[in-house]
Every structure is written in structure tokens, then in C-alpha cells.
Amino acid sequence: MTTLLEDIQAYKEQFKQKAPKEKQEIMAKATHDLKESGVAQGLQKGDQAPAFTLPNAAGELVSLEDVLKHGPVILTFYRGGWCPYCNLELKAYQKELSAIHEAGASLIAISPEKPDASLSTKEKNDLQFTVLSDDANGVAEQFDLVFKMPEDLIAVYKESGLDVPGHNGNNDWELPKPATFVIDSSGEIIFAEVESDYTKRVEPSKVVQVVKETKSK
């Protein structure tokens, strides 16, 4: 069984071979500029996680406070079901779901997509964990993850037929940086990984290990 990072590398190689060079250059520049801007650094280890309540893929409200009553929470923010890297990540978390539950933790994935789009993502990837819809990136904003896409990148997405506003139900072209947090039962963030490069993700098995080490202390 391949790891998430191996799957991502394989996809990146395919993309390099197929995508026009100009498109690749625009996307690479946008990633570089975002990294250099210092925008949306994300909450860090030791910070308190903001309380939130969001709808799941079925439209039912889920609160972080309620989930934390059952133990630590692995919270991952993804861009949307239209993002191939996000889909690879979500599938990788699904593979680790038994290990996550055995470690006494819960898994929540959040994106700015509307509930119906989240449901499509959940069904497409056969996800058995909680997927929440963060309208207008309100919660992602609290976690300091939100940035506005540059105009040349928006043009690339439009040319590729990616209707990000259609998925999110707004026209702001804002996204959260991919980020993963482990939150202990007191609400404290004990692990934080925030990426400016959307092609980079933390290996889920590493996150599970964080939970296990925390519980053994």
C-alpha cells in the first residue's frame, strides 16, 4: 500500500507531463508568492482551538465541543472535492480511520464547499468520517488559514473549468490553506501543520502517532 506522499508525488509527475508549461508556471508563482506573503500562518501548537458548529454533509450541525467530549480530534482543512491533492489526502485519512479510532480520537475534515458538494466528496471517496461545510470560510478564518487567490490563478482555474465559487456558494475566490491540527480534549492544539504549498500534506500515519504519544503521556 502506497503512502499519501507517494501518491501525491505520482500525481505531480503526471501533472508535469500533461499540463501546459505556462499553467504550471502561474500555479508555481502563486504558491511562491503566498508563501512569501506571510498571510494566513495558521494557529500553532499551544493555541486554543476556536469553538465552532458547522453542518455536515447531511446538513446536521456538529460542534467541536461535543466531539471533544469523546477524546482528541484530528481536524484537517482541505480546499474542496475539486482538488486532486485534497482527494488523495481524504482517501489516505480513510485508510487510517481504524487506527485513529483505536487511538481514541475522532476525525473531522472541513472545506468551504456547500453541504451538497461536501456530500458528493464524501460519497466519491467513500469517506466514513465527519465532513463539514465552512460557509464563507468563517471557521478557517478563525484558524488563520484563509487567503484570496490571485487574478492570474483565478484565470487558470476558470480556463480549466474549475468553478470554485459554484462549489462554495459565493464569489470571493478565497480558500483555506491545507492544514491539519490535533486538538486535545481540553481544546488545546497539540499539533499543527499549515502548508502554503497545496501539493504538500502531512502523512496521516504521522498524525495518528501524535495522538498515540499524547495518550501515553
C-alpha positions as CSV (number, residue, x, y, z in Angstrom):
1,M,0.0,0.0,0.0
2,T,1.4,3.4,-1.0
3,T,1.7,6.3,1.3
4,L,0.0,9.6,0.8
5,L,3.2,11.3,-0.1
6,E,4.0,8.7,-2.7
7,D,0.5,9.1,-4.2
8,I,1.0,12.9,-4.3
9,Q,4.4,12.5,-6.0
10,A,3.0,10.2,-8.6
11,Y,0.2,12.7,-9.4
12,K,2.6,15.6,-9.5
13,E,4.7,13.7,-12.1
14,Q,1.6,13.2,-14.2
15,F,0.6,16.8,-14.0
16,K,4.1,17.9,-15.0
17,Q,3.9,15.8,-18.2
18,K,0.3,16.8,-19.2
19,A,-0.2,20.4,-18.1
20,P,0.9,23.3,-20.3
21,K,4.1,24.9,-19.1
22,E,2.6,28.4,-18.7
23,K,-0.2,27.0,-16.5
24,Q,2.5,25.2,-14.3
25,E,4.5,28.4,-14.0
26,I,1.5,30.5,-13.0
27,M,0.5,28.0,-10.3
28,A,4.0,27.7,-9.0
29,K,4.4,31.5,-8.8
30,A,1.1,31.8,-6.9
31,T,2.3,29.2,-4.4
32,H,5.7,31.0,-4.0
33,D,4.0,34.4,-3.6
34,L,1.6,33.1,-1.0
35,K,4.5,31.6,1.0
36,E,6.5,34.8,0.8
37,S,3.5,37.0,1.8
38,G,3.3,35.7,5.3
39,V,-0.5,35.6,5.0
40,A,-2.5,33.0,6.9
41,Q,0.2,31.4,9.0
42,G,-2.4,29.4,10.9
43,L,-2.8,28.7,14.6
44,Q,0.1,27.0,16.3
45,K,0.8,24.3,18.9
46,G,-0.2,25.6,22.3
47,D,-3.0,27.8,20.9
48,Q,-6.6,27.2,22.0
49,A,-8.8,25.9,19.2
50,P,-11.8,28.2,18.4
51,A,-15.1,26.7,19.2
52,F,-17.3,26.1,16.2
53,T,-20.5,24.5,15.0
54,L,-20.9,23.6,11.3
55,P,-23.2,21.5,9.1
56,N,-22.1,18.0,8.0
57,A,-22.7,16.6,4.5
58,A,-26.3,15.7,5.5
59,G,-26.9,19.2,6.9
60,E,-26.8,18.2,10.5
61,L,-25.0,20.5,12.9
62,V,-21.7,19.3,14.5
63,S,-19.9,21.1,17.2
64,L,-16.2,20.8,18.1
65,E,-17.1,21.0,21.8
66,D,-19.4,17.9,21.6
67,V,-16.8,15.8,19.6
68,L,-14.1,16.7,22.1
69,K,-16.1,15.1,24.9
70,H,-15.2,11.8,23.4
71,G,-11.5,12.4,23.1
72,P,-8.9,14.3,21.0
73,V,-9.8,15.5,17.5
74,I,-7.8,15.4,14.3
75,L,-9.0,18.4,12.3
76,T,-8.0,18.8,8.7
77,F,-8.9,21.7,6.4
78,Y,-9.0,21.0,2.7
79,R,-9.7,23.2,-0.3
80,G,-12.5,21.2,-1.9
81,G,-13.5,18.0,-3.6
82,W,-12.4,19.5,-6.9
83,C,-8.7,19.4,-5.7
84,P,-7.0,16.2,-6.6
85,Y,-4.4,16.6,-3.8
86,C,-7.3,17.0,-1.3
87,N,-9.0,13.8,-2.5
88,L,-5.7,11.9,-2.1
89,E,-5.4,13.2,1.4
90,L,-9.0,12.4,2.3
91,K,-8.6,8.8,1.0
92,A,-5.4,8.5,3.0
93,Y,-7.2,9.5,6.2
94,Q,-10.0,7.0,5.4
95,K,-7.3,4.3,5.3
96,E,-6.1,5.4,8.8
97,L,-9.6,5.7,10.3
98,S,-9.5,2.5,12.2
99,A,-6.1,3.4,13.7
100,I,-7.5,6.9,14.6
101,H,-10.4,5.4,16.4
102,E,-8.2,2.8,18.2
103,A,-6.1,5.7,19.4
104,G,-9.3,7.2,20.9
105,A,-9.5,10.1,18.5
106,S,-12.1,11.5,16.1
107,L,-11.5,12.8,12.6
108,I,-13.1,15.9,11.1
109,A,-12.5,17.4,7.7
110,I,-13.6,20.9,6.8
111,S,-13.8,22.8,3.5
112,P,-15.7,25.9,2.3
113,E,-17.9,23.8,0.0
114,K,-21.6,23.8,0.4
115,P,-23.1,20.7,2.1
116,D,-24.3,19.2,-1.2
117,A,-20.8,19.4,-2.6
118,S,-19.3,18.0,0.6
119,L,-21.7,15.1,0.3
120,S,-20.5,14.5,-3.3
121,T,-16.9,14.5,-2.0
122,K,-17.8,12.1,0.9
123,E,-19.6,9.7,-1.4
124,K,-17.0,9.8,-4.2
125,N,-14.2,8.9,-1.8
126,D,-16.3,6.6,0.4
127,L,-15.5,8.6,3.5
128,Q,-16.7,7.2,6.8
129,F,-15.7,10.3,8.9
130,T,-17.2,13.7,9.5
131,V,-17.0,16.2,6.6
132,L,-18.2,19.7,7.5
133,S,-19.1,22.8,5.4
134,D,-17.5,26.1,6.4
135,D,-19.6,28.7,4.8
136,A,-17.5,31.7,3.7
137,N,-14.5,30.2,5.4
138,G,-15.7,31.5,8.7
139,V,-14.0,28.8,10.8
140,A,-10.9,28.7,8.6
141,E,-10.6,32.4,9.2
142,Q,-10.6,31.8,13.0
143,F,-7.8,29.3,12.5
144,D,-5.9,31.9,10.4
145,L,-5.9,29.9,7.2
146,V,-7.7,32.0,4.6
147,F,-6.2,33.7,1.6
148,K,-7.5,35.3,-1.6
149,M,-6.5,33.7,-4.9
150,P,-4.5,36.0,-7.3
151,E,-6.2,37.0,-10.6
152,D,-3.9,35.1,-12.9
153,L,-4.5,31.9,-10.9
154,I,-8.3,32.5,-11.0
155,A,-8.0,32.8,-14.8
156,V,-6.2,29.4,-14.9
157,Y,-8.9,27.8,-12.8
158,K,-11.6,29.2,-15.0
159,E,-9.9,28.0,-18.2
160,S,-9.7,24.6,-16.6
161,G,-13.4,24.6,-15.9
162,L,-12.9,24.7,-12.1
163,D,-15.9,26.6,-10.7
164,V,-14.7,27.2,-7.2
165,P,-17.4,29.8,-6.4
166,G,-20.0,27.4,-7.6
167,H,-18.8,24.7,-5.1
168,N,-18.6,27.3,-2.3
169,G,-21.8,29.2,-3.0
170,N,-20.1,32.6,-3.1
171,N,-17.9,34.7,-5.5
172,D,-14.9,35.6,-3.3
173,W,-12.4,33.2,-4.7
174,E,-11.0,32.6,-1.2
175,L,-9.6,29.3,0.0
176,P,-8.1,27.9,3.2
177,K,-4.6,26.7,3.2
178,P,-4.4,22.9,3.7
179,A,-3.9,22.4,7.4
180,T,-4.0,19.7,10.0
181,F,-4.4,20.1,13.7
182,V,-4.6,17.7,16.6
183,I,-6.7,19.1,19.4
184,D,-6.7,17.5,22.9
185,S,-9.9,17.1,25.0
186,S,-9.2,20.5,26.7
187,G,-9.3,22.3,23.3
188,E,-5.6,22.9,23.1
189,I,-3.8,22.4,19.8
190,I,-1.0,19.9,20.4
191,F,0.0,19.5,16.7
192,A,-0.3,22.0,13.8
193,E,0.8,21.7,10.2
194,V,-0.1,24.5,7.8
195,E,1.0,24.5,4.2
196,S,1.3,27.4,1.7
197,D,2.0,24.8,-1.0
198,Y,-1.2,23.0,-1.6
199,T,0.6,20.0,-3.0
200,K,2.2,19.3,0.3
201,R,0.3,17.4,3.0
202,V,1.3,15.7,6.3
203,E,1.2,11.9,6.3
204,P,-1.9,10.7,8.2
205,S,0.1,8.0,10.0
206,K,2.3,10.7,11.5
207,V,-0.8,12.5,12.9
208,V,-2.1,9.2,14.4
209,Q,1.3,8.8,16.1
210,V,1.0,12.2,17.6
211,V,-2.4,11.2,19.2
212,K,-0.9,7.9,20.4
213,E,2.1,9.6,22.0
214,T,-0.1,12.2,23.7
215,K,-2.4,9.5,25.2
216,S,0.6,7.5,26.5
217,K,2.0,10.5,28.5
